Amino acid sequence: MALILEQINVEGLAHLSYVVGDDKAGVVAVIDPRRDVDIYLQRTREMGVRITHIIETHIHADFVSGSHELQARTGAPIYGGKSEDYQFELHQLSEGDELKIGSVTLRALHTPGHTPEHVSFIITDAKQGQEPFGVFTGDTLFNLDVGRPDLLGGGTEKKLAAQLYHSLFDKLVPLGDRMEIYPCHGAGSACGKSIGDRRQSTIGNERIFSEAFKERSEQEFVEWILSGMPEPPRHYTRLKKVNAKGAKVMGCVPTLQPLSPPEFQNLMADENTIVIDTRSILAFGGGHIPGAINIALRPEFPNWVGWMIDPEKKLLLVIESERDVKLVTEQLFRLGYDNLAGYLHDGMTSWQNAGLPLAHLGEWTVHELNEHKDEPEVTVLDVRGDDDYKHGKVPGAKHIYVPHLEEHLDELDKNKAIATYCGTGYRASIAASLLQKQGFEKVINVPGSWTAWKAAGLPVAS
């Protein structure tokens, strides 16, 4: 009989949740659950234990919390920090409050900064002595990074950054270097500036290697953490409200329905409908449904859907393989996209065989881009973030960050060819497809983009 401590990773969101408890007592808690909760029910059935506690370290902004789904399936109560923002029944914990899960004790530690109500949980296993060995840090502390304090906005950034400083140095550091860290996110999440690759660490490791623990005054820390902070994804504000209220209980991940080409085309006629093509950028360029937006099914897929797609719209999907239907549906479910109209059965093969219209997207190698970049009838459009653009660009390139492209269409000349590039071509394909949808006829994507440009040794402007 032993301690249960299992980490569950969600790729794309880089979200880490935990099942922790005592298998002898047959009880566990789930910390920061994702919305599709079957994984927790399956694992606890396999372990022969039941879920008695559901724990939220804070009000999440990057995914729909599964606490209500899990509560509906298990009857377990939900626990979290103290906040008037919670609009549902939640057992609010003060610092020092303890939750007993068999021989395991979780003690609440108020660690504001990322959010005001944030609580971490110190874990002790009575079978291994009375001293704690780890801490579930939520979005306060990650590997090589800390939680960003700018997501609430409204002028709260400096106050939260100062609170984060004290959470790190007055609450977490005193726990000792041997203390294991179990964060809520790994590399790829935008909840930090640049989260490290490790999904688990120690206080000691972070004190040595993390820039956040460099010796600074509180004011210096506030200035450091808020400098160069990337813009938060657009869906964070929406999901913060969803999770404060409590997400609607769905019971399961919806089943995405296959549609014939005529059915698909008929639904497309509704102006409230968006077609998302999840195929690779090269496949999309070769032929796609007119008006489709290309957001390829790679690890960054959920983040860019959240950035670019209005959740009030009905979504029609083009998927590379029917093997990917389940993954696409789960990714959208985790972000609260519940208005799914269906997917194109047998993909673009069925569309082309039905004799329906095809659109094409021009593609240039970086060498072709270099050859044409100075021509007066060509606009080179850099759609990377501000920080990337400032650190080097294609000479003569115009800059519009892809999430803001639709707001700045009047700055682009429809009579010119527009060649889009980003880091690898992924975001550039999103931008190119948006331009096509908005009536730009001469659009070219650059696969490989900045990565290929540098590898080819082509000229760089500062």
C-alpha positions as CSV (number, residue, x, y, z in Angstrom):
1,M,0.0,0.0,0.0
2,A,1.4,3.4,-1.0
3,L,0.9,7.0,-1.7
4,I,-0.9,7.8,-4.9
5,L,0.6,10.8,-6.8
6,E,0.0,10.8,-10.5
7,Q,0.5,13.7,-12.9
8,I,-1.8,13.9,-16.0
9,N,-0.5,16.0,-18.9
10,V,-2.6,17.7,-21.6
11,E,-0.5,18.4,-24.6
12,G,-1.3,21.6,-26.5
13,L,-2.5,23.3,-23.3
14,A,0.6,22.1,-21.5
15,H,-1.8,21.6,-18.6
16,L,-0.8,19.4,-15.6
17,S,-3.4,18.0,-13.2
18,Y,-2.9,15.6,-10.4
19,V,-4.5,12.6,-8.7
20,V,-3.2,12.3,-5.1
21,G,-4.3,10.2,-2.2
22,D,-4.0,7.0,-0.2
23,D,-4.7,3.7,-1.9
24,K,-5.0,1.8,1.4
25,A,-7.8,4.2,2.5
26,G,-9.2,4.1,-1.0
27,V,-9.5,7.8,-1.4
28,V,-7.9,10.5,-3.6
29,A,-8.2,14.2,-4.5
30,V,-8.0,15.6,-8.0
31,I,-6.1,18.9,-8.3
32,D,-6.9,21.3,-11.2
33,P,-8.9,18.9,-13.4
34,R,-9.3,19.3,-17.1
35,R,-12.8,19.5,-18.6
36,D,-12.9,16.0,-20.1
37,V,-12.8,14.1,-16.8
38,D,-13.1,10.5,-18.0
39,I,-9.3,10.1,-17.5
40,Y,-9.7,10.7,-13.7
41,L,-12.6,8.3,-13.5
42,Q,-10.8,5.6,-15.5
43,R,-7.6,5.9,-13.5
44,T,-9.4,5.8,-10.1
45,R,-11.4,2.8,-11.2
46,E,-8.1,1.0,-12.2
47,M,-6.6,1.9,-8.8
48,G,-9.7,0.9,-6.9
49,V,-10.1,4.3,-5.2
50,R,-12.8,7.0,-5.1
51,I,-12.5,10.8,-5.6
52,T,-13.4,12.6,-2.4
53,H,-12.0,16.0,-3.0
54,I,-11.8,18.3,-6.1
55,I,-9.3,21.1,-5.7
56,E,-8.8,24.4,-7.6
57,T,-5.5,26.2,-7.0
58,H,-7.1,29.3,-8.7
59,I,-9.6,30.6,-11.2
60,H,-8.0,29.3,-14.5
61,A,-7.8,31.4,-17.6
62,D,-6.4,29.0,-20.3
63,F,-8.8,26.1,-20.1
64,V,-12.3,25.2,-18.9
65,S,-12.0,23.7,-15.5
66,G,-13.4,20.2,-15.1
67,S,-14.3,20.6,-11.5
68,H,-18.1,20.8,-12.1
69,E,-18.0,17.9,-14.6
70,L,-16.1,15.8,-12.0
71,Q,-18.4,16.8,-9.2
72,A,-21.5,15.9,-11.2
73,R,-20.0,12.4,-11.8
74,T,-18.7,11.8,-8.3
75,G,-20.5,14.1,-5.8
76,A,-17.2,15.2,-4.4
77,P,-17.0,18.8,-3.0
78,I,-14.9,21.5,-4.6
79,Y,-12.2,23.4,-2.7
80,G,-10.3,26.5,-3.5
81,G,-9.0,29.8,-2.2
82,K,-11.0,32.7,-0.8
83,S,-12.6,35.0,-3.3
84,E,-15.8,36.8,-4.0
85,D,-15.3,36.1,-7.7
86,Y,-16.4,32.5,-7.3
87,Q,-20.1,32.3,-8.3
88,F,-20.7,28.7,-7.3
89,E,-20.6,26.6,-4.1
90,L,-17.0,26.1,-3.2
91,H,-15.3,25.4,0.2
92,Q,-13.0,28.4,0.5
93,L,-9.8,27.7,2.3
94,S,-7.6,30.0,4.4
95,E,-3.9,29.6,4.8
96,G,-3.2,26.7,7.2
97,D,-6.4,24.8,6.5
98,E,-5.9,21.1,6.0
99,L,-7.5,18.5,3.8
100,K,-7.1,14.9,5.0
101,I,-7.1,12.2,2.2
102,G,-6.4,9.0,4.1
103,S,-2.7,9.2,5.3
104,V,-2.1,12.2,3.0
105,T,-2.5,15.8,4.2
106,L,-2.8,18.8,1.9
107,R,-2.2,22.1,3.7
108,A,-3.3,25.3,2.0
109,L,-0.8,28.1,1.5
110,H,-2.1,31.4,0.2
111,T,0.2,32.3,-2.7
112,P,-1.3,35.3,-4.6
113,G,0.4,37.0,-7.5
114,H,-0.8,35.1,-10.6
115,T,-4.3,35.7,-9.2
116,P,-5.4,37.2,-5.8
117,E,-7.1,34.0,-4.6
118,H,-4.4,31.6,-5.6
119,V,-3.6,28.8,-3.1
120,S,-0.8,26.2,-3.2
121,F,-1.0,22.9,-1.4
122,I,1.8,21.4,0.8
123,I,1.7,17.6,0.8
124,T,2.6,15.4,3.7
125,D,2.4,11.6,3.7
126,A,2.2,10.2,7.2
127,K,3.7,6.9,6.0
128,Q,6.9,8.9,5.3
129,G,7.1,11.0,8.4
130,Q,5.6,14.2,9.6
131,E,7.5,16.6,7.3
132,P,6.1,17.7,4.0
133,F,7.9,16.6,0.8
134,G,6.2,18.6,-1.9
135,V,4.0,21.5,-2.9
136,F,1.4,21.8,-5.7
137,T,2.2,25.3,-6.9
138,G,-0.6,25.8,-9.4
139,D,0.4,28.8,-11.6
140,T,2.6,30.5,-8.9
141,L,5.8,28.6,-9.7
142,F,6.8,26.5,-12.8
143,N,10.1,25.1,-14.0
144,L,12.3,28.1,-14.8
145,D,9.4,30.5,-14.7
146,V,6.7,32.0,-12.5
147,G,3.0,32.8,-13.1
148,R,2.4,36.0,-15.0
149,P,0.7,38.7,-12.9
150,D,-0.8,40.7,-15.7
151,L,-3.8,38.6,-16.7
152,L,-6.5,40.4,-14.6
153,G,-5.6,43.8,-16.1
154,G,-7.4,46.9,-14.8
155,G,-4.2,48.3,-13.3
156,T,-3.7,45.4,-10.9
157,E,-0.4,44.2,-12.5
158,K,2.0,45.9,-10.2
159,K,0.1,44.9,-7.1
160,L,-0.1,41.3,-8.1
161,A,3.6,41.3,-9.2
162,A,4.5,42.5,-5.7
163,Q,2.3,39.8,-4.1
164,L,4.0,37.2,-6.3
165,Y,7.4,38.3,-5.0
166,H,6.3,37.7,-1.5
167,S,4.6,34.4,-2.4
168,L,7.9,33.2,-3.9
169,F,10.3,34.5,-1.3
170,D,8.3,34.5,1.9
171,K,6.1,31.5,1.3
172,L,7.8,29.0,-1.0
173,V,11.5,29.5,-0.5
174,P,11.3,28.9,3.3
175,L,9.8,25.4,2.5
176,G,13.4,24.4,1.8
177,D,15.5,23.3,-1.2
178,R,14.5,19.7,-1.1
179,M,10.8,20.5,-1.5
180,E,9.4,19.0,-4.7
181,I,7.4,21.3,-7.0
182,Y,4.3,20.1,-8.8
183,P,3.1,22.9,-11.1
184,C,-0.1,23.3,-13.2
185,H,1.7,23.9,-16.5
186,G,4.7,22.9,-18.5
187,A,6.5,24.3,-21.6
188,G,4.1,25.7,-24.1
189,S,1.6,27.4,-21.8
190,A,1.2,31.2,-22.0
191,C,0.6,31.4,-18.2
192,G,4.2,32.2,-17.9
193,K,6.8,34.1,-20.0
194,S,8.8,31.1,-21.0
195,I,8.1,27.9,-18.9
196,G,10.9,25.3,-18.8
197,D,10.7,21.8,-20.2
198,R,10.6,19.9,-16.9
199,R,7.1,19.1,-15.5
200,Q,8.4,18.7,-12.0
201,S,11.2,20.4,-10.1
202,T,12.4,21.4,-6.6
203,I,12.7,24.7,-4.8
204,G,16.5,24.2,-4.8
205,N,16.6,23.7,-8.5
206,E,14.6,26.8,-9.2
207,R,16.6,28.9,-6.8
208,I,19.8,27.9,-8.8
209,F,18.5,28.0,-12.4
210,S,15.4,30.2,-12.6
211,E,15.8,33.9,-13.5
212,A,12.9,34.6,-11.1
213,F,15.0,33.8,-8.1
214,K,17.9,36.2,-8.9
215,E,18.6,38.4,-6.0
216,R,16.4,41.5,-6.4
217,S,14.4,44.0,-4.3
218,E,10.7,43.8,-4.5
219,Q,10.6,46.8,-6.9
220,E,13.3,45.3,-9.1
221,F,11.3,42.1,-9.3
222,V,8.1,43.9,-10.2
223,E,9.9,45.8,-13.0
224,W,11.6,42.6,-14.2
225,I,8.5,40.4,-14.3
226,L,6.4,43.0,-16.1
227,S,9.0,43.9,-18.7
228,G,8.7,42.2,-22.1
229,M,5.5,40.3,-21.1
230,P,3.9,38.9,-24.2
231,E,0.3,39.8,-24.9
232,P,-2.1,37.3,-23.3
233,P,-4.1,35.2,-25.6
234,R,-7.6,36.6,-26.4
235,H,-9.5,33.6,-24.9
236,Y,-8.0,34.0,-21.4
237,T,-10.5,36.8,-20.4
238,R,-13.4,34.7,-21.6
239,L,-12.3,31.5,-19.8
240,K,-11.6,33.4,-16.6
241,K,-15.3,34.4,-16.6
242,V,-16.4,30.9,-17.5
243,N,-14.5,29.4,-14.6
244,A,-15.5,32.0,-12.1
245,K,-19.1,31.2,-12.8
246,G,-18.6,27.4,-13.2
247,A,-18.7,25.7,-16.6
248,K,-21.9,24.1,-17.8
249,V,-21.9,20.4,-17.1
250,M,-22.0,18.5,-20.4
251,G,-21.7,15.0,-19.1
252,C,-19.2,13.9,-21.8
253,V,-17.2,15.2,-24.7
254,P,-19.7,15.8,-27.6
255,T,-19.7,13.5,-30.6
256,L,-18.6,15.4,-33.7
257,Q,-20.9,14.4,-36.5
258,P,-19.7,13.5,-40.1
259,L,-21.2,15.5,-42.9
260,S,-21.5,14.8,-46.6
261,P,-20.1,17.5,-48.9
262,P,-23.6,18.9,-49.7
263,E,-24.6,19.0,-46.0
264,F,-21.3,20.7,-45.2
265,Q,-21.7,23.2,-48.0
266,N,-25.3,23.9,-47.0
267,L,-24.2,24.7,-43.4
268,M,-21.4,26.9,-44.6
269,A,-24.1,29.3,-46.1
270,D,-24.9,30.5,-42.5
271,E,-22.9,33.7,-41.9
272,N,-22.6,32.7,-38.3
273,T,-20.5,29.6,-39.3
274,I,-16.7,29.3,-39.6
275,V,-14.8,26.5,-41.4
276,I,-11.5,25.5,-39.6
277,D,-9.2,23.4,-41.7
278,T,-6.9,21.5,-39.4
279,R,-4.7,20.0,-42.0
280,S,-1.0,20.8,-42.4
281,I,0.0,24.1,-44.0
282,L,1.3,22.4,-47.2
283,A,-1.9,20.3,-47.6
284,F,-4.0,23.5,-47.1
285,G,-2.0,25.4,-49.6
286,G,-2.5,22.7,-52.2
287,G,-6.3,22.9,-52.1
288,H,-8.9,23.9,-49.6
289,I,-12.5,25.0,-49.2
290,P,-12.9,28.7,-50.1
291,G,-13.2,30.8,-46.9
292,A,-11.7,28.2,-44.6
293,I,-9.2,29.2,-41.9
294,N,-6.1,27.0,-41.6
295,I,-5.2,26.2,-38.0
296,A,-3.2,23.0,-38.3
297,L,-3.6,20.2,-35.7
298,R,-0.3,20.5,-33.9
299,P,0.5,21.1,-30.2
300,E,-0.2,24.8,-30.6
301,F,-3.7,24.2,-32.1
302,P,-5.8,25.0,-29.0
303,N,-3.9,28.2,-28.3
304,W,-4.4,29.6,-31.8
305,V,-8.0,28.5,-31.9
306,G,-8.5,30.4,-28.7
307,W,-6.7,33.4,-30.1
308,M,-8.5,33.5,-33.5
309,I,-12.0,31.9,-33.2
310,D,-15.2,33.5,-31.8
311,P,-16.8,30.8,-29.5
312,E,-20.2,32.1,-30.4
313,K,-19.7,31.0,-34.0
314,K,-20.8,27.5,-35.3
315,L,-17.7,25.5,-36.2
316,L,-17.3,23.2,-39.2
317,L,-14.1,21.2,-39.4
318,V,-11.9,19.8,-42.1
319,I,-9.7,17.1,-40.6
320,E,-6.7,15.3,-42.1
321,S,-7.7,11.9,-41.0
322,E,-10.8,10.5,-39.1
323,R,-8.3,9.3,-36.5
324,D,-7.9,12.9,-35.5
325,V,-11.6,13.6,-34.9
326,K,-11.5,12.6,-31.3
327,L,-8.4,14.7,-30.6
328,V,-9.8,17.8,-32.3
329,T,-13.1,17.5,-30.4
330,E,-11.4,17.1,-27.1
331,Q,-9.1,20.1,-27.7
332,L,-12.1,22.3,-28.6
333,F,-14.1,21.0,-25.6
334,R,-11.3,21.9,-23.2
335,L,-11.5,25.5,-24.5
336,G,-15.3,25.8,-24.3
337,Y,-16.1,25.5,-28.0
338,D,-19.4,23.7,-27.6
339,N,-21.0,24.9,-30.8
340,L,-19.7,22.2,-33.2
341,A,-21.7,21.7,-36.4
342,G,-19.8,18.7,-37.7
343,Y,-16.8,17.7,-39.8
344,L,-16.4,16.9,-43.5
345,H,-16.7,13.1,-43.9
346,D,-13.7,11.7,-45.8
347,G,-12.1,15.1,-45.8
348,M,-11.0,17.0,-48.9
349,T,-11.2,13.7,-50.9
350,S,-15.0,13.8,-50.7
351,W,-15.1,17.5,-51.4
352,Q,-13.0,17.2,-54.6
353,N,-14.9,14.1,-55.8
354,A,-18.2,16.0,-55.4
355,G,-16.9,18.6,-57.9
356,L,-17.1,21.5,-55.4
357,P,-15.0,24.6,-55.6
358,L,-11.3,24.6,-54.5
359,A,-9.2,27.5,-53.5
360,H,-5.4,27.5,-53.5
361,L,-2.8,29.4,-51.5
362,G,0.4,30.4,-53.2
363,E,3.6,29.2,-51.5
364,W,7.2,30.6,-51.8
365,T,10.4,29.2,-50.5
366,V,12.5,31.7,-48.6
367,H,14.7,32.0,-51.6
368,E,11.7,33.0,-53.7
369,L,10.6,35.5,-51.0
370,N,14.1,37.0,-51.1
371,E,13.9,37.3,-54.9
372,H,10.6,39.1,-54.9
373,K,10.6,41.0,-51.6
374,D,11.7,44.3,-53.2
375,E,9.2,44.3,-56.0
376,P,6.8,47.2,-55.8
377,E,3.7,44.9,-56.3
378,V,4.7,42.7,-53.3
379,T,4.0,43.3,-49.6
380,V,6.0,41.2,-47.2
381,L,4.0,40.7,-44.1
382,D,5.6,39.6,-40.8
383,V,2.8,38.2,-38.5
384,R,5.0,37.3,-35.5
385,G,4.7,38.9,-32.1
386,D,6.3,42.2,-31.3
387,D,9.3,40.8,-29.5
388,D,10.3,38.5,-32.4
389,Y,9.9,41.2,-34.9
390,K,12.1,43.6,-32.9
391,H,14.9,41.0,-32.9
392,G,15.2,40.6,-36.6
393,K,13.1,40.6,-39.7
394,V,13.0,40.2,-43.5
395,P,14.3,43.6,-44.9
396,G,11.3,45.8,-45.8
397,A,8.7,43.6,-44.0
398,K,5.5,45.2,-42.7
399,H,4.5,43.9,-39.3
400,I,1.0,43.0,-38.0
401,Y,0.7,40.4,-35.3
402,V,-1.7,37.7,-36.6
403,P,-4.4,38.0,-33.9
404,H,-4.8,41.7,-34.8
405,L,-4.8,41.2,-38.6
406,E,-8.5,41.7,-39.1
407,E,-8.3,45.0,-37.2
408,H,-5.7,46.3,-39.7
409,L,-6.9,45.1,-43.1
410,D,-7.2,48.7,-44.3
411,E,-3.4,49.0,-44.0
412,L,-3.0,46.4,-46.8
413,D,-3.3,46.9,-50.5
414,K,-5.6,44.3,-52.1
415,N,-4.0,45.0,-55.5
416,K,-0.6,43.8,-54.3
417,A,0.6,40.2,-53.7
418,I,1.0,39.7,-49.9
419,A,3.6,37.2,-48.7
420,T,3.1,36.2,-45.1
421,Y,5.8,34.7,-42.8
422,C,6.2,33.9,-39.1
423,G,8.5,31.6,-37.2
424,T,7.9,28.4,-39.2
425,G,4.9,29.1,-41.4
426,Y,2.2,28.0,-39.0
427,R,0.9,31.4,-38.0
428,A,1.6,32.7,-41.5
429,S,-0.8,30.1,-42.9
430,I,-3.5,31.3,-40.4
431,A,-2.9,34.9,-41.6
432,A,-2.9,34.0,-45.3
433,S,-6.2,32.0,-45.0
434,L,-7.7,35.0,-43.1
435,L,-6.6,37.4,-45.9
436,Q,-8.1,35.1,-48.5
437,K,-11.4,34.9,-46.5
438,Q,-11.4,38.7,-46.5
439,G,-11.1,39.0,-50.3
440,F,-7.4,39.3,-50.8
441,E,-6.7,37.3,-54.0
442,K,-2.9,37.4,-54.3
443,V,-1.8,35.7,-51.1
444,I,1.4,33.7,-50.6
445,N,2.5,31.7,-47.5
446,V,6.2,31.0,-46.8
447,P,6.7,27.5,-45.3
448,G,9.7,27.4,-43.0
449,S,9.4,31.2,-42.7
450,W,11.9,32.9,-40.4
451,T,13.5,29.6,-39.3
452,A,14.3,28.7,-43.0
453,W,15.3,32.3,-43.8
454,K,18.0,32.2,-41.1
455,A,19.1,28.7,-42.0
456,A,19.6,29.9,-45.6
457,G,21.8,32.7,-44.5
458,L,19.6,35.4,-46.1
459,P,19.8,39.1,-45.1
460,V,18.4,40.2,-41.8
461,A,17.1,43.7,-40.9
462,S,17.1,44.9,-37.3
